[in-house]
């Protein structure tokens, strides 16, 4: 709340009610982005670690396998932040995607929440 008060005092020009609403919207969006990034990171990394172990085990059990090796890697905060921002901006490059079911559900929830918050 202290941050909001500082912003409120710095915007003395114009209608203060409108300024308060704009600040609340920006802070809400920032909080939503941060929370969703952390949630995706929390749900995706264990799933991806398990998939990495399964794929490595498959290639050890079948060394003559002709199927190209699947690329699975653990994610980090900056990659998930990039994914959330690209998703919210409706660009959706597709280079980073959630692989777990709960990760995909989080993305659907994120999109629904943003559509409700920002009409």
C-alpha positions in Angstrom: 0.0 0.0 0.0 2.9 2.3 0.6 3.9 2.1 -3.0 0.3 3.1 -4.0 0.5 6.1 -1.7 3.8 7.3 -3.2 2.3 7.0 -6.7 -0.9 8.8 -5.6 1.1 11.7 -4.3 3.3 11.9 -7.4 0.3 12.3 -9.8 -1.2 15.5 -8.7 -2.2 16.5 -12.2 -5.7 15.7 -13.5 -8.4 13.6 -11.9 -7.1 11.7 -8.9 -9.8 9.0 -9.1 -8.8 8.1 -12.6 -5.2 8.0 -11.6 -5.9 5.7 -8.7 -7.8 3.3 -11.0 -4.9 3.3 -13.5 -2.4 2.6 -10.8 -4.6 -0.2 -9.4 -4.9 -1.8 -12.8 -1.2 -1.7 -13.5 -0.3 -3.1 -10.0 -3.0 -5.8 -10.4 -1.6 -6.8 -13.8 2.0 -6.8 -12.5 1.0 -9.0 -9.5 -0.9 -11.3 -11.8 2.1 -11.7 -14.1 4.4 -12.4 -11.2 2.1 -14.9 -9.6 1.4 -16.8 -12.8 5.1 -16.8 -13.7 5.9 -18.4 -10.3 3.0 -20.8 -10.6 4.1 -22.0 -14.0 7.7 -22.4 -12.9 6.5 -24.4 -9.9 4.3 -26.7 -11.9 6.5 -27.1 -15.0 9.9 -27.9 -13.6 9.0 -31.1 -11.7 7.1 -32.4 -14.8 10.0 -31.5 -17.1 12.6 -33.1 -14.8 10.5 -36.3 -14.8 10.3 -36.2 -18.6 14.0 -35.7 -19.0 14.7 -38.8 -16.8 12.1 -40.9 -18.8 13.6 -39.8 -22.1 17.2 -40.5 -21.0 16.1 -43.9 -19.7 14.4 -44.7 -23.0 17.5 -43.9 -25.0 19.7 -46.0 -22.6 17.4 -49.0 -22.9 17.2 -48.7 -26.7 20.5 -47.4 -28.0 19.7 -48.4 -31.6 16.6 -46.1 -31.6 16.2 -44.2 -34.8 13.8 -41.6 -33.4 15.4 -38.2 -33.1 16.1 -37.3 -29.5 13.4 -35.1 -27.9 14.6 -31.9 -26.4 13.3 -31.3 -22.9 14.9 -28.9 -20.6 14.2 -27.3 -17.3 12.8 -23.8 -17.3 13.9 -20.7 -15.3 12.1 -17.6 -14.1 13.0 -15.4 -17.1 11.8 -18.0 -19.6 8.4 -18.3 -17.8 8.1 -14.6 -17.5 8.8 -14.3 -21.3 6.1 -16.9 -21.9 3.5 -15.1 -19.8 4.2 -11.7 -21.4 4.1 -13.2 -24.9 0.8 -15.0 -24.1 -0.8 -11.9 -22.6 0.3 -9.7 -25.5 -1.5 -12.2 -27.8 1.6 -12.8 -29.9 2.1 -16.4 -28.9 5.3 -17.3 -30.7 5.1 -21.0 -29.6 8.8 -21.3 -28.8 8.0 -21.8 -25.1 5.0 -23.9 -24.1 3.7 -25.5 -21.0 4.0 -29.3 -21.2 2.1 -30.3 -18.0 -1.7 -30.4 -17.8 -1.8 -28.2 -14.8 0.6 -25.7 -16.5 -1.8 -25.5 -19.4 -4.7 -25.1 -17.1 -2.9 -22.2 -15.4 -2.4 -20.5 -18.8 -6.1 -20.9 -19.6 -7.0 -19.4 -16.1 -4.5 -16.6 -16.8 -6.1 -15.7 -20.1 -9.7 -15.8 -18.6 -8.6 -13.6 -15.6 -7.0 -11.0 -17.9 -10.1 -11.0 -20.2 -12.2 -10.3 -17.2 -9.9 -7.7 -15.7 -9.2 -5.8 -18.8 -12.2 -5.7 -21.1 
